[in-house]
Amino acid sequence: MSMFNQKSKSETYTETPTPSGASIIASGTTLKGDISSSGDIRIDGVLQGNINCTAKVVIGSNGVVNGDINGQQADIMGKVTGTIKVKELLQLKGGSNVNGNLHAGKLQIEPSANFNGQCHMSGGDIDVKPASNGQADKRTEKAILANA
């Protein structure tokens, strides 16, 4: 049965948005721009922009993010190029590929995850506001690469 033969979501759900509702960027979708959300976010497609979320961020195994991620928690299974700031638990799952600095309250990295950058842990006292211009992080990364 096709999903087009079923009732639309607007007919079966109330109009009031719930803070626990998840937003999904599906596989095969490319989005250019920043996302802000108070609910969970899952990226299975491509995002060219930043994520600011007060809940959980999940980057699926096919997901690609070129931008910064700010959230309460995050599970990374795909590819992220940018700074990740998470107040609570950040998980880099097997097969993930992260190029950028990490700021997390707690960090879990599986053995087959690939991570290049600096890691900063402060027990949950992370300010998840994005950097004003991101230039400081780029200078730090260049300094690290120059000294490697």
C-alpha positions, 0 to 999 in steps of 0.5 A: 500500500502506498503512503499516498493512499493513507491519511495525511499527517495533518488529518491525524495529528493535532496542529500543536507542535510537540517539543519531542517531535523529531525533524528528519532530513532524509537520504537523498535530500540536500539542505543549504542553511542553518537549522534551529530546533527544540526537538530531536534532529536526524540527518540522513541526507546532506546539510550545508549549514549549522545545527543549533538544537536543544535536544538530541542530534543524530547524524545517520550513517549516510548523513553528511554535515558541513557545518557546526553542530550544537546540541544537548546530546549527539550520535554521529554515524556519518560524516561531519566537517565542523565543530561539535559542541554537546552539553551531555554525551557525544557518541562517535559511532563505528564508521563515523568520520569527524574533522573538527574540534569536539566540546562535550560533557562526556565522550564515547568513541568506538574503535572504527570511528575516525576523528581528527581535531581537538577534544575539550571536556568540561563535565557538562558546563559547555556553552553551546552558542556558536563561535562568532566567526569560527576563525579561532578554530581554523587557526588552532587547526592550522597550528596543530597540523603545522606542529604534527 
